[in-house]
Amino acid sequence: MQHYRLLKELAATTQTAFTTPDTPQLDMRAYKELLDAGYMEGDFVQDHVGRFEVFGGLAITLSGRDYLRQLEESLFHFARPGFFSQHKLAIYRWFFRILGTVIGGLVLWLITR
């Protein structure tokens, strides 16, 4: 999910982006993973401990845009408006079976109490 957020931010910008030491290390590691995979291009600087300090000239590549498209398809497969309308009957059936079981159990409990 973090890769999706970072790539989405880069895809929305028209110029190259820079990150600073204020950027959380988790984001910095995700930037490095995306750079190593070839989904982004840019440069980075590490401090003496090995933490990433600054990324500069970040831009999304064509393979990064393809990866972003794949992430969007996989992350939001069930969020599409067509999913609920296609499976509405099954969802209602599932809901009312559970509701009926709960009500039946409550009635049995009240009778035997």
All heavy atoms as an XYZ file, in Angstrom:
929
protein
N       0.823     -1.188      0.000
C       0.000      0.000      0.000
C       0.864      1.247      0.000
O       0.490      2.249     -0.562
C      -0.911     -0.058      1.231
C      -1.997      0.952      1.196
S      -3.122      0.603     -0.137
C      -4.404      1.701      0.212
N       2.030      1.155      0.650
C       2.909      2.307      0.691
C       3.485      2.598     -0.692
O       3.594      3.756     -1.081
C       4.022      2.057      1.693
C       4.871      3.256      1.954
C       5.841      2.993      3.066
O       6.075      1.856      3.422
N       6.411      4.033      3.607
N       3.820      1.548     -1.438
C       4.315      1.755     -2.797
C       3.253      2.455     -3.634
O       3.565      3.340     -4.428
C       4.677      0.428     -3.441
C       5.934     -0.162     -2.895
N       6.439     -1.342     -3.364
C       6.795      0.241     -1.930
C       7.545     -1.643     -2.721
N       7.776     -0.690     -1.832
N       2.001      2.040     -3.459
C       0.913      2.657     -4.215
C       0.833      4.148     -3.920
O       0.735      4.965     -4.817
C      -0.413      1.975     -3.875
C      -1.606      2.688     -4.467
C      -1.889      2.569     -5.818
C      -2.416      3.498     -3.691
C      -2.952      3.228     -6.379
C      -3.484      4.164     -4.236
C      -3.755      4.034     -5.586
O      -4.806      4.712     -6.132
N       0.892      4.509     -2.631
C       0.769      5.920     -2.245
C       1.919      6.745     -2.817
O       1.697      7.825     -3.373
C       0.739      6.039     -0.725
C       0.586      7.459     -0.216
C       0.544      7.514      1.302
N       1.680      6.899      1.941
C       2.858      7.500      2.121
N       3.048      8.724      1.699
N       3.831      6.865      2.723
N       3.143      6.236     -2.716
C       4.295      6.984     -3.199
C       4.275      7.135     -4.720
O       4.554      8.214     -5.246
C       5.589      6.302     -2.747
C       5.825      6.259     -1.241
C       7.073      5.454     -0.931
C       5.920      7.648     -0.652
N       3.941      6.055     -5.423
C       3.870      6.138     -6.885
C       2.740      7.055     -7.335
O       2.874      7.783     -8.314
C       3.701      4.750     -7.491
C       4.947      3.883     -7.516
C       4.605      2.481     -8.000
C       6.017      4.491     -8.388
N       1.618      7.024     -6.627
C       0.487      7.885     -6.968
C       0.868      9.358     -6.805
O       0.520     10.192     -7.643
C      -0.700      7.522     -6.072
C      -1.997      8.105     -6.507
C      -2.489      7.412     -7.739
C      -3.916      7.842     -8.012
N      -4.379      7.351     -9.282
N       1.601      9.671     -5.726
C       2.058     11.048     -5.524
C       3.008     11.482     -6.630
O       2.912     12.596     -7.139
C       2.762     11.188     -4.166
C       1.838     11.095     -2.987
C       2.593     11.046     -1.663
O       3.850     11.156     -1.663
O       1.934     10.889     -0.622
N       3.931     10.597     -7.014
C       4.875     10.941     -8.075
C       4.186     11.067     -9.427
O       4.551     11.910    -10.230
C       5.982      9.897     -8.168
C       7.130     10.062     -7.201
C       8.125      8.926     -7.385
C       7.828     11.386     -7.390
N       3.202     10.224     -9.677
C       2.493     10.282    -10.959
C       1.682     11.572    -11.073
O       1.459     12.075    -12.171
C       1.585      9.072    -11.116
N       1.253     12.122     -9.940
C       0.436     13.336     -9.957
C       1.279     14.589    -10.180
O       0.757     15.612    -10.608
C      -0.342     13.460     -8.650
N       2.581     14.538     -9.907
C       3.429     15.713    -10.082
C       4.005     15.733    -11.485
O       4.288     14.694    -12.071
C       4.588     15.735     -9.064
O       5.383     14.570     -9.272
C       4.069     15.749     -7.644
N       4.176     16.934    -12.008
C       4.738     17.062    -13.354
C       6.243     17.297    -13.310
O       6.939     17.009    -14.255
C       4.075     18.240    -14.104
O       4.193     19.430    -13.307
C       2.625     17.936    -14.380
N       6.767     17.820    -12.198
C       8.212     18.002    -12.085
C       8.794     16.934    -11.173
O       8.067     16.205    -10.524
C       8.563     19.398    -11.568
C       8.138     19.657    -10.142
C       6.907     20.525    -10.054
O       6.176     20.636    -11.009
N       6.701     21.130     -8.916
N      10.108     16.870    -11.116
C      10.752     15.875    -10.261
C      10.612     16.272     -8.805
O      10.533     17.445     -8.469
C      12.241     15.732    -10.628
O      12.858     17.011    -10.531
C      12.402     15.175    -12.023
N      10.584     15.284     -7.944
C      10.351     15.517     -6.523
C      11.626     15.301     -5.721
O      12.532     14.603     -6.152
C       9.260     14.575     -6.026
N      11.652     15.903     -4.541
C      12.766     15.738     -3.609
C      12.205     15.373     -2.255
O      11.153     15.846     -1.857
C      13.579     17.036     -3.480
C      14.339     17.379     -4.712
C      13.771     18.161     -5.707
C      15.623     16.904     -4.891
C      14.468     18.472     -6.852
C      16.326     17.209     -6.039
C      15.760     17.998     -7.024
N      12.900     14.514     -1.537
C      12.530     14.235     -0.153
C      13.644     14.741      0.740
O      14.785     14.868      0.305
C      12.315     12.737      0.091
O      13.552     12.072     -0.151
C      11.240     12.179     -0.796
N      13.321     15.024      1.968
C      14.276     15.625      2.904
C      14.444     14.717      4.110
O      13.744     13.722      4.246
C      13.757     16.997      3.363
O      12.534     16.794      4.071
C      13.506     17.914      2.179
N      15.351     15.064      5.023
C      15.508     14.254      6.239
C      14.241     14.190      7.096
O      14.126     13.340      7.962
C      16.631     14.976      6.990
C      17.409     15.654      5.927
C      16.396     16.065      4.895
N      13.281     15.084      6.854
C      12.029     15.046      7.603
C      11.131     13.889      7.167
O      10.198     13.527      7.872
C      11.257     16.354      7.440
C      12.050     17.537      7.989
O      12.926     17.305      8.839
O      11.797     18.667      7.551
N      11.398     13.324      6.006
C      10.607     12.206      5.509
C      10.879     10.982      6.380
O      12.031     10.685      6.669
C      10.982     11.899      4.047
O      10.850     13.091      3.280
C      10.085     10.829      3.462
N       9.825     10.267      6.812
C      10.046      9.081      7.662
C      10.923      8.038      6.974
O      10.887      7.893      5.756
C       8.635      8.537      7.883
C       7.710      9.634      7.518
C       8.429     10.521      6.561
N      11.717      7.305      7.766
C      12.622      6.299      7.212
C      11.871      5.192      6.482
O      12.378      4.622      5.530
C      13.491      5.693      8.318
C      14.658      6.573      8.715
C      15.640      6.773      7.575
O      16.063      5.828      6.926
N      15.988      8.014      7.323
N      10.649      4.906      6.921
C       9.853      3.889      6.239
C       9.582      4.308      4.801
O       9.688      3.504      3.874
C       8.543      3.665      6.999
C       7.689      2.500      6.544
C       8.454      1.191      6.690
C       6.414      2.438      7.353
N       9.232      5.590      4.596
C       9.035      6.100      3.243
C      10.340      6.072      2.461
O      10.359      5.767      1.275
C       8.492      7.528      3.276
C       7.015      7.581      3.602
O       6.392      6.511      3.701
O       6.484      8.694      3.760
N      11.442      6.413      3.123
C      12.736      6.424      2.445
C      13.095      5.021      1.948
O      13.579      4.860      0.839
C      13.830      6.926      3.392
C      13.666      8.369      3.792
S      13.975      9.463      2.424
C      14.919     10.708      3.226
N      12.837      4.002      2.785
C      13.117      2.626      2.355
C      12.219      2.224      1.186
O      12.658      1.535      0.272
C      12.949      1.670      3.528
C      14.110      1.699      4.497
C      14.057      0.520      5.450
N      12.906      0.574      6.337
C      12.905      1.176      7.521
N      13.982      1.776      7.958
N      11.828      1.176      8.272
N      10.971      2.666      1.218
C      10.060      2.345      0.113
C      10.524      3.030     -1.169
O      10.462      2.439     -2.252
C       8.644      2.769      0.464
N      10.994      4.278     -1.057
C      11.555      4.959     -2.228
C      12.736      4.171     -2.785
O      12.864      3.986     -3.984
C      12.023      6.373     -1.870
C      10.940      7.425     -1.867
C      10.684      8.175     -0.722
C      10.194      7.695     -3.008
C       9.704      9.150     -0.715
C       9.214      8.660     -3.010
C       8.970      9.396     -1.864
O       8.010     10.352     -1.863
N      13.614      3.695     -1.892
C      14.790      2.933     -2.330
C      14.369      1.633     -3.016
O      14.938      1.252     -4.043
C      15.679      2.634     -1.110
C      16.906      1.811     -1.422
C      17.950      2.614     -2.157
C      19.269      1.891     -2.226
N      19.437      1.072     -3.399
N      13.348      0.947     -2.473
C      12.859     -0.281     -3.099
C      12.325      0.002     -4.501
O      12.583     -0.752     -5.435
C      11.751     -0.890     -2.252
C      12.217     -1.490     -0.949
C      11.061     -1.894     -0.051
O       9.887     -1.779     -0.478
O      11.327     -2.328      1.084
N      11.591      1.093     -4.636
C      11.037      1.440     -5.946
C      12.140      1.840     -6.930
O      12.062      1.526     -8.121
C      10.010      2.568     -5.804
C       8.715      2.173     -5.088
C       7.882      3.409     -4.755
C       7.910      1.208     -5.935
N      13.178      2.522     -6.423
C      14.315      2.867     -7.281
C      15.048      1.614     -7.752
O      15.387      1.482     -8.927
C      15.290      3.775     -6.526
C      14.975      5.263     -6.509
C      15.877      5.968     -5.515
C      15.144      5.857     -7.879
N      15.298      0.691     -6.812
C      16.010     -0.544     -7.165
C      15.226     -1.400     -8.146
O      15.804     -2.089     -8.973
C      16.318     -1.353     -5.903
C      17.385     -0.700     -5.028
O      18.105      0.188     -5.531
O      17.480     -1.074     -3.842
N      13.902     -1.378     -8.040
C      13.066     -2.178     -8.934
C      12.924     -1.533    -10.310
O      12.434     -2.160    -11.238
C      11.690     -2.373     -8.312
N      13.326     -0.267    -10.443
C      13.234      0.414    -11.723
C      11.906      1.109    -11.956
O      11.625      1.545    -13.068
N      11.095      1.230    -10.915
C       9.803      1.897    -11.052
C       9.916      3.407    -10.924
O       8.995      4.132    -11.269
C       8.808      1.374    -10.015
C       8.514     -0.102    -10.167
C       8.493     -0.943     -9.072
C       8.268     -0.656    -11.417
C       8.228     -2.294     -9.213
C       8.014     -2.005    -11.568
C       7.992     -2.812    -10.465
O       7.732     -4.150    -10.605
N      11.053      3.872    -10.388
C      11.329      5.301    -10.267
C      12.765      5.527    -10.692
O      13.578      4.613    -10.708
C      11.169      5.774     -8.809
C       9.777      5.760     -8.314
S       9.567      6.274     -6.581
C      11.118      6.796     -6.022
N      13.057      6.775    -11.011
C      14.444      7.140    -11.264
C      14.789      8.311    -10.362
O      13.922      9.108    -10.000
C      14.661      7.482    -12.732
C      13.756      8.564    -13.262
C      13.889      8.746    -14.759
O      14.355      7.820    -15.434
O      13.507      9.823    -15.233
N      16.046      8.387     -9.971
C      16.493      9.452     -9.090
C      17.776      9.059     -8.389
O      18.360      8.006     -8.642
N      18.242      9.931     -7.493
C      19.469      9.718     -6.745
C      19.176      9.772     -5.260
O      18.200     10.389     -4.841
C      20.498     10.797     -7.087
C      20.857     10.767     -8.567
O      21.097      9.669     -9.087
O      20.884     11.847     -9.189
N      20.055      9.163     -4.457
C      19.882      9.217     -3.012
C      21.227      9.336     -2.322
O      22.261      8.998     -2.880
C      19.116      7.998     -2.487
C      19.839      6.700     -2.655
C      20.624      6.199     -1.639
C      19.732      5.980     -3.837
C      21.290      5.003     -1.793
C      20.394      4.780     -3.994
C      21.181      4.298     -2.973
N      21.180      9.837     -1.089
C      22.373      9.993     -0.264
C      22.109      9.294      1.060
O      21.044      9.450      1.640
C      22.666     11.497     -0.013
C      23.834     11.655      0.938
C      22.903     12.225     -1.315
N      23.100      8.518      1.526
C      22.988      7.850      2.818
C      23.940      8.513      3.804
O      24.998      8.995      3.424
C      23.352      6.374      2.699
C      22.327      5.548      1.975
C      22.736      4.099      1.914
O      23.825      3.796      1.462
N      21.869      3.211      2.351
N      23.559      8.496      5.084
C      24.463      9.008      6.109
C      25.428      7.907      6.529
O      25.412      6.794      5.979
C      23.688      9.586      7.299
C      22.876      8.532      8.038
O      22.936      7.347      7.653
O      22.174      8.885      8.998
N      26.276      8.167      7.514
C      27.306      7.215      7.936
C      26.727      5.952      8.574
O      27.371      4.922      8.628
C      28.277      7.887      8.905
C      27.629      8.311     10.196
N      26.822      9.425     10.279
C      27.650      7.759     11.421
C      26.376      9.546     11.519
N      26.866      8.541     12.237
N      25.476      5.997      9.047
C      24.832      4.839      9.660
C      24.173      3.961      8.601
O      23.926      2.796      8.813
C      23.798      5.308     10.710
C      23.112      4.136     11.374
C      24.446      6.202     11.731
N      23.892      4.524      7.442
C      23.228      3.770      6.385
C      21.796      4.176      6.164
O      21.104      3.608      5.331
N      21.338      5.163      6.931
C      19.977      5.663      6.716
C      19.976      6.581      5.497
O      20.943      7.276      5.228
C      19.490      6.444      7.938
C      19.247      5.589      9.142
C      18.746      6.416     10.271
N      19.739      7.475     10.524
C      19.731      8.290     11.546
N      18.768      8.226     12.418
N      20.657      9.192     11.724
N      18.879      6.585      4.801
C      18.750      7.441      3.636
C      18.398      8.848      4.094
O      17.476      9.046      4.870
C      17.667      6.908      2.700
C      17.913      5.487      2.294
C      17.122      4.465      2.769
C      18.954      5.183      1.456
C      17.360      3.165      2.410
C      19.201      3.872      1.089
C      18.403      2.866      1.565
N      19.149      9.833      3.620
C      18.910     11.203      4.044
C      18.102     11.980      3.020
O      17.150     12.641      3.359
C      20.235     11.914      4.312
C      20.891     11.458      5.591
C      22.026     12.367      5.985
O      22.500     13.144      5.135
O      22.430     12.308      7.151
N      18.533     11.931      1.770
C      17.879     12.754      0.752
C      17.748     11.947     -0.525
O      18.678     11.273     -0.947
C      18.696     14.038      0.464
C      18.041     14.860     -0.610
C      18.877     14.851      1.723
N      16.577     12.011     -1.112
C      16.363     11.499     -2.458
C      16.124     12.715     -3.336
O      15.372     13.614     -2.966
C      15.128     10.590     -2.527
C      15.368      9.216     -1.994
C      15.030      8.888     -0.698
C      15.934      8.244     -2.797
C      15.239      7.624     -0.209
C      16.144      6.969     -2.307
C      15.808      6.663     -1.020
N      16.732     12.745     -4.490
C      16.540     13.891     -5.365
C      16.219     13.467     -6.776
O      16.597     12.398     -7.232
N      15.531     14.330     -7.488
C      15.202     14.090     -8.882
C      14.328     12.882     -9.096
O      14.459     12.175    -10.086
N      13.413     12.619     -8.172
C      12.559     11.443     -8.285
C      11.506     11.647     -9.364
O      10.851     12.681     -9.422
C      11.871     11.164     -6.954
C      12.788     10.787     -5.796
C      11.971     10.641     -4.529
C      13.541      9.518     -6.096
N      11.365     10.651    -10.201
C      10.331     10.669    -11.232
C       9.894      9.234    -11.489
O      10.685      8.300    -11.375
C      10.858     11.304    -12.514
N       8.649      9.063    -11.834
C       8.116      7.727    -12.106
C       8.484      7.327    -13.533
O       8.470      8.155    -14.448
C       6.591      7.692    -11.864
C       6.062      6.272    -11.902
C       5.854      8.586    -12.825
C       4.635      6.138    -11.412
N       8.849      6.059    -13.722
C       9.208      5.565    -15.054
C       7.985      4.913    -15.705
O       6.934      4.769    -15.081
C      10.346      4.531    -14.947
O       9.891      3.436    -14.164
C      11.586      5.136    -14.317
N       8.143      4.498    -16.949
C       7.041      3.821    -17.642
C       6.691      2.496    -16.961
O       5.514      2.167    -16.807
C       7.397      3.580    -19.108
C       7.467      4.830    -19.988
C       7.916      4.458    -21.386
C       6.121      5.518    -20.025
N       7.713      1.760    -16.540
C       7.416      0.511    -15.832
C       6.772      0.805    -14.479
O       5.963      0.025    -13.993
C       8.679     -0.328    -15.657
O       9.642      0.380    -14.905
N       7.102      1.953    -13.888
C       6.457      2.369    -12.647
C       4.984      2.672    -12.858
O       4.140      2.366    -12.014
N       4.668      3.278    -13.993
C       3.253      3.543    -14.299
C       2.483      2.246    -14.524
O       1.333      2.118    -14.103
C       3.135      4.454    -15.516
C       3.602      5.864    -15.226
C       3.323      6.800    -16.379
N       3.964      8.071    -16.138
C       3.465      9.035    -15.370
N       2.334      8.849    -14.768
N       4.122     10.174    -15.216
N       3.124      1.274    -15.168
C       2.483     -0.037    -15.342
C       2.263     -0.719    -13.998
O       1.206     -1.299    -13.745
C       3.338     -0.940    -16.240
C       3.360     -0.467    -17.683
O       2.432      0.273    -18.086
O       4.314     -0.830    -18.401
N       3.274     -0.642    -13.119
C       3.162     -1.222    -11.780
C       2.054     -0.532    -10.992
O       1.278     -1.184    -10.303
C       4.506     -1.103    -11.070
C       4.532     -1.646     -9.665
C       4.218     -2.979     -9.391
C       4.896     -0.831     -8.596
C       4.258     -3.476     -8.104
C       4.934     -1.323     -7.307
C       4.610     -2.636     -7.068
O       4.642     -3.129     -5.795
N       1.962      0.793    -11.113
C       0.902      1.540    -10.439
C      -0.469      1.095    -10.939
O      -1.395      0.900    -10.158
C       1.091      3.040    -10.666
C       0.056      3.971    -10.073
C       0.009      3.841     -8.558
C       0.355      5.412    -10.464
N      -0.595      0.887    -12.223
C      -1.860      0.415    -12.800
C      -2.214     -0.974    -12.254
O      -3.367     -1.240    -11.910
C      -1.755      0.386    -14.315
C      -3.075      0.450    -15.020
C      -2.948      0.654    -16.533
N      -2.216      1.874    -16.853
C      -1.022      1.903    -17.480
N      -0.446      0.787    -17.863
N      -0.421      3.043    -17.740
N      -1.217     -1.849    -12.145
C      -1.457     -3.180    -11.577
C      -1.872     -3.092    -10.117
O      -2.767     -3.824     -9.676
C      -0.200     -4.034    -11.682
C       0.153     -4.469    -13.070
C       1.498     -5.173    -13.110
O       2.179     -5.312    -12.093
N       1.891     -5.608    -14.301
N      -1.219     -2.203     -9.360
C      -1.585     -2.024     -7.950
C      -3.018     -1.524     -7.821
O      -3.765     -1.976     -6.958
C      -0.629     -1.045     -7.264
C       0.756     -1.562     -6.933
C       1.612     -0.433     -6.369
C       0.685     -2.705     -5.950
N      -3.388     -0.565     -8.671
C      -4.754     -0.038     -8.610
C      -5.767     -1.128     -8.907
O      -6.802     -1.219     -8.249
C      -4.914      1.122     -9.592
C      -4.258      2.388     -9.127
C      -4.328      3.495    -10.153
O      -4.556      3.204    -11.357
O      -4.142      4.646     -9.752
N      -5.482     -1.965     -9.887
C      -6.407     -3.039    -10.226
C      -6.529     -4.051     -9.092
O      -7.618     -4.511     -8.775
C      -5.952     -3.739    -11.505
C      -6.141     -2.895    -12.747
C      -5.529     -3.551    -13.976
O      -4.968     -4.661    -13.868
O      -5.607     -2.930    -15.049
N      -5.402     -4.396     -8.466
C      -5.458     -5.400     -7.404
C      -6.001     -4.837     -6.095
O      -6.729     -5.511     -5.389
C      -4.079     -6.003     -7.179
O      -3.190     -5.031     -6.672
N      -5.674     -3.587     -5.765
C      -6.121     -3.008     -4.498
C      -7.594     -2.644     -4.506
O      -8.270     -2.728     -3.489
C      -5.300     -1.770     -4.157
C      -3.851     -2.000     -3.767
C      -3.125     -0.671     -3.604
C      -3.768     -2.801     -2.490
N      -8.089     -2.226     -5.646
C      -9.448     -1.718     -5.701
C     -10.383     -2.596     -6.517
O     -11.389     -2.146     -7.030
C      -9.448     -0.286     -6.244
C      -8.636      0.630     -5.390
C      -7.434      1.126     -5.836
C      -9.055      0.962     -4.119
C      -6.674      1.956     -5.034
C      -8.313      1.791     -3.313
C      -7.110      2.286     -3.773
N     -10.036     -3.889     -6.613
C     -10.876     -4.824     -7.366
C     -12.280     -4.900     -6.773
O     -13.274     -4.872     -7.491
C     -10.233     -6.200     -7.386
C     -11.094     -7.248     -8.003
N     -11.346     -7.286     -9.351
C     -11.785     -8.276     -7.456
C     -12.148     -8.298     -9.609
N     -12.424     -8.923     -8.480
N     -12.377     -4.985     -5.454
C     -13.671     -5.130     -4.815
C     -14.357     -3.794     -4.572
O     -15.511     -3.762     -4.182
C     -13.526     -5.886     -3.494
C     -13.106     -7.299     -3.704
C     -11.827     -7.706     -3.400
C     -13.992     -8.219     -4.231
C     -11.432     -9.006     -3.606
C     -13.613     -9.526     -4.443
C     -12.327     -9.920     -4.122
N     -13.657     -2.698     -4.773
C     -14.242     -1.384     -4.524
C     -14.963     -0.839     -5.763
O     -15.584      0.212     -5.696
C     -13.161     -0.401     -4.095
N     -14.880     -1.547     -6.852
C     -15.558     -1.065     -8.058
C     -17.060     -1.102     -7.855
O     -17.598     -2.016     -7.215
C     -15.185     -1.937     -9.252
C     -13.809     -1.628     -9.772
C     -13.559     -2.384    -11.016
N     -12.980     -3.660    -10.605
C     -12.850     -4.691    -11.397
N     -13.272     -4.640    -12.622
N     -12.302     -5.799    -10.962
N     -17.773     -0.120     -8.390
C     -19.218     -0.088     -8.186
C     -19.938     -1.300     -8.766
O     -20.990     -1.687     -8.291
C     -19.666      1.189     -8.884
C     -18.499      1.733     -9.582
C     -17.276      0.993     -9.155
N     -19.393     -1.945     -9.761
C     -20.050     -3.080    -10.375
C     -20.043     -4.325     -9.520
O     -20.876     -5.206     -9.701
N     -19.094     -4.432     -8.581
C     -18.995     -5.645     -7.770
C     -20.245     -5.852     -6.930
O     -20.810     -6.930     -6.903
C     -17.757     -5.590     -6.860
C     -17.623     -6.803     -5.987
C     -17.110     -7.978     -6.504
C     -18.037     -6.788     -4.671
C     -16.988     -9.111     -5.726
C     -17.924     -7.913     -3.875
C     -17.407     -9.071     -4.413
N     -20.708     -4.813     -6.241
C     -21.887     -4.954     -5.382
C     -23.128     -5.231     -6.213
O     -23.938     -6.086     -5.856
C     -22.087     -3.705     -4.525
C     -23.245     -3.828     -3.586
C     -23.145     -4.610     -2.449
C     -24.452     -3.204     -3.846
C     -24.205     -4.750     -1.586
C     -25.524     -3.331     -2.989
C     -25.400     -4.107     -1.859
N     -23.279     -4.540     -7.313
C     -24.483     -4.750     -8.123
C     -24.500     -6.143     -8.754
O     -25.564     -6.724     -8.944
C     -24.599     -3.674     -9.195
O     -23.518     -3.740    -10.090
N     -23.334     -6.691     -9.053
C     -23.278     -8.027     -9.628
C     -23.541     -9.113     -8.594
O     -24.057    -10.170     -8.924
C     -21.908     -8.278    -10.260
C     -21.665     -7.478    -11.513
C     -20.255     -7.656    -12.016
O     -19.437     -8.322    -11.384
N     -19.949     -7.056    -13.147
N     -23.204     -8.872     -7.349
C     -23.328     -9.882     -6.303
C     -24.332     -9.480     -5.227
O     -24.285     -9.986     -4.116
C     -21.963    -10.145     -5.668
C     -20.954    -10.653     -6.640
N     -20.108     -9.826     -7.333
C     -20.674    -11.907     -7.071
C     -19.348    -10.537     -8.125
N     -19.675    -11.807     -7.994
N     -25.232     -8.588     -5.562
C     -26.179     -8.072     -4.585
C     -27.036     -9.179     -3.975
O     -27.218     -9.244     -2.757
C     -27.073     -7.027     -5.256
C     -27.925     -6.245     -4.301
C     -28.852     -5.259     -4.987
C     -28.357     -4.723     -6.276
N     -29.237     -3.747     -6.893
N     -27.550    -10.066     -4.797
C     -28.417    -11.127     -4.311
C     -27.681    -12.054     -3.342
O     -28.210    -12.404     -2.285
C     -28.992    -11.929     -5.485
C     -29.997    -13.010     -5.129
C     -31.214    -12.385     -4.457
C     -30.411    -13.772     -6.370
N     -26.458    -12.423     -3.680
C     -25.677    -13.303     -2.802
C     -25.361    -12.610     -1.480
O     -25.388    -13.243     -0.419
C     -24.390    -13.728     -3.493
N     -25.070    -11.332     -1.533
C     -24.771    -10.584     -0.309
C     -26.010    -10.490      0.567
O     -25.934    -10.701      1.779
C     -24.213     -9.188     -0.655
C     -22.826     -9.328     -1.304
C     -24.144     -8.312      0.588
C     -22.289     -8.051     -1.897
N     -27.163    -10.175     -0.015
C     -28.413    -10.116      0.755
C     -28.743    -11.484      1.367
O     -29.149    -11.583      2.511
C     -29.583     -9.654     -0.111
C     -29.560     -8.185     -0.444
C     -30.041     -7.734     -1.658
C     -29.077     -7.252      0.456
C     -30.043     -6.389     -1.971
C     -29.068     -5.907      0.153
C     -29.547     -5.477     -1.063
O     -29.537     -4.146     -1.360
N     -28.569    -12.539      0.564
C     -28.855    -13.886      1.037
C     -27.971    -14.227      2.232
O     -28.446    -14.733      3.248
C     -28.625    -14.882     -0.098
C     -29.124    -16.269      0.204
C     -28.924    -17.231     -0.957
N     -29.438    -16.692     -2.199
C     -28.776    -16.711     -3.353
N     -27.574    -17.244     -3.417
N     -29.301    -16.200     -4.441
N     -26.693    -13.926      2.130
C     -25.750    -14.179      3.214
C     -26.146    -13.397      4.466
O     -26.173    -13.943      5.562
C     -24.359    -13.777      2.732
C     -23.271    -13.892      3.746
C     -22.616    -15.026      4.117
C     -22.717    -12.838      4.519
N     -21.677    -14.728      5.067
C     -21.716    -13.388      5.334
C     -22.958    -11.474      4.598
C     -20.973    -12.625      6.216
C     -22.214    -10.713      5.476
C     -21.238    -11.299      6.270
N     -26.488    -12.115      4.301
C     -26.859    -11.257      5.430
C     -28.114    -11.773      6.136
O     -28.158    -11.882      7.362
C     -27.076     -9.823      4.943
C     -27.587     -8.904      6.013
C     -26.745     -8.424      6.998
C     -28.928     -8.537      6.042
C     -27.220     -7.587      7.991
C     -29.411     -7.696      7.029
C     -28.547     -7.223      8.008
N     -29.149    -12.099      5.355
C     -30.397    -12.535      5.978
C     -30.306    -13.927      6.579
O     -31.021    -14.240      7.525
C     -31.561    -12.424      4.985
C     -31.989    -10.999      4.784
C     -31.778    -10.353      3.579
C     -32.582    -10.289      5.817
C     -32.164     -9.040      3.404
C     -32.965     -8.975      5.653
C     -32.753     -8.341      4.448
N     -29.428    -14.789      6.074
C     -29.208    -16.082      6.720
C     -28.594    -15.885      8.100
O     -29.010    -16.542      9.066
C     -28.292    -16.958      5.874
C     -28.992    -17.608      4.715
C     -28.046    -18.493      3.958
N     -28.713    -19.031      2.789
C     -28.092    -19.601      1.789
N     -26.781    -19.731      1.812
N     -28.762    -20.063      0.760
N     -27.627    -15.018      8.201
C     -27.020    -14.737      9.503
C     -28.037    -14.090     10.424
O     -28.161    -14.470     11.598
C     -25.776    -13.849      9.335
C     -24.669    -14.637      8.654
C     -25.294    -13.306     10.689
C     -23.437    -13.839      8.335
N     -28.789    -13.139      9.912
C     -29.807    -12.470     10.721
C     -30.852    -13.470     11.213
O     -31.242    -13.446     12.386
C     -30.475    -11.348      9.927
C     -31.488    -10.496     10.669
C     -30.802     -9.729     11.792
C     -32.171     -9.537      9.710
N     -31.305    -14.361     10.355
C     -32.278    -15.372     10.739
C     -31.722    -16.314     11.791
O     -32.432    -16.714     12.724
N     -30.467    -16.700     11.665
C     -29.841    -17.577     12.648
C     -29.756    -16.895     14.007
O     -30.042    -17.507     15.045
C     -28.432    -17.981     12.170
O     -28.545    -18.594     10.884
C     -27.773    -18.940     13.140
N     -29.390    -15.623     14.008
C     -29.286    -14.885     15.271
C     -30.658    -14.749     15.922
O     -30.821    -14.975     17.128
C     -28.638    -13.506     15.036
C     -28.770    -12.620     16.265
C     -27.178    -13.668     14.649
N     -31.662    -14.395     15.138
C     -33.019    -14.245     15.692
C     -33.539    -15.591     16.193
O     -34.127    -15.686     17.270
C     -33.966    -13.622     14.648
C     -33.575    -12.160     14.410
C     -35.419    -13.723     15.100
C     -34.324    -11.488     13.294
N     -33.325    -16.656     15.424
C     -33.748    -17.996     15.850
C     -33.065    -18.417     17.140
O     -33.705    -18.975     18.040
N     -31.774    -18.150     17.254
C     -31.050    -18.477     18.474
C     -31.562    -17.673     19.660
O     -31.695    -18.197     20.774
N     -31.895    -16.412     19.432
C     -32.432    -15.566     20.493
C     -33.796    -16.067     20.955
O     -34.072    -16.121     22.156
C     -32.528    -14.114     20.014
C     -32.993    -13.091     21.020
C     -32.030    -13.013     22.191
C     -33.147    -11.741     20.375
N     -34.640    -16.477     20.005
C     -35.969    -17.001     20.359
C     -35.818    -18.289     21.149
O     -36.512    -18.492     22.180
C     -36.824    -17.205     19.083
C     -38.072    -18.035     19.372
C     -37.185    -15.872     18.471
N     -34.953    -19.200     20.716
C     -34.729    -20.440     21.463
C     -34.206    -20.164     22.871
O     -34.605    -20.804     23.834
C     -33.762    -21.336     20.714
C     -34.337    -22.126     19.550
C     -33.234    -22.863     18.821
C     -35.393    -23.100     20.046
N     -33.319    -19.213     22.993
C     -32.792    -18.866     24.295
C     -33.885    -18.305     25.200
O     -33.954    -18.646     26.364
C     -31.653    -17.845     24.116
C     -31.046    -17.412     25.424
C     -30.206    -18.111     26.207
C     -31.294    -16.176     26.069
N     -29.888    -17.376     27.324
C     -30.560    -16.172     27.262
C     -32.067    -15.057     25.777
C     -30.540    -15.111     28.151
C     -32.061    -13.998     26.658
C     -31.312    -14.036     27.836
N     -34.763    -17.468     24.637
C     -35.851    -16.910     25.434
C     -36.863    -17.968     25.852
O     -37.414    -17.924     26.943
C     -36.554    -15.794     24.664
C     -35.772    -14.471     24.519
C     -36.499    -13.528     23.586
C     -35.561    -13.832     25.882
N     -37.107    -18.944     24.981
C     -38.077    -20.009     25.294
C     -37.525    -20.917     26.389
O     -38.252    -21.306     27.294
C     -38.407    -20.819     24.023
C     -39.229    -19.976     23.075
C     -39.147    -22.108     24.366
C     -39.454    -20.628     21.723
N     -36.265    -21.261     26.317
C     -35.675    -22.204     27.268
C     -35.186    -21.552     28.544
O     -34.745    -22.238     29.448
C     -34.486    -22.941     26.612
O     -33.514    -21.985     26.214
C     -34.951    -23.769     25.442
N     -35.290    -20.317     28.658
C     -34.803    -19.618     29.845
C     -35.700    -19.770     31.002
O     -36.818    -19.959     31.092
C     -34.653    -18.127     29.506
C     -33.779    -17.402     30.447
C     -33.504    -16.045     29.949
N     -34.754    -15.259     29.906
C     -34.895    -14.043     30.365
N     -33.863    -13.430     30.848
N     -36.017    -13.415     30.301
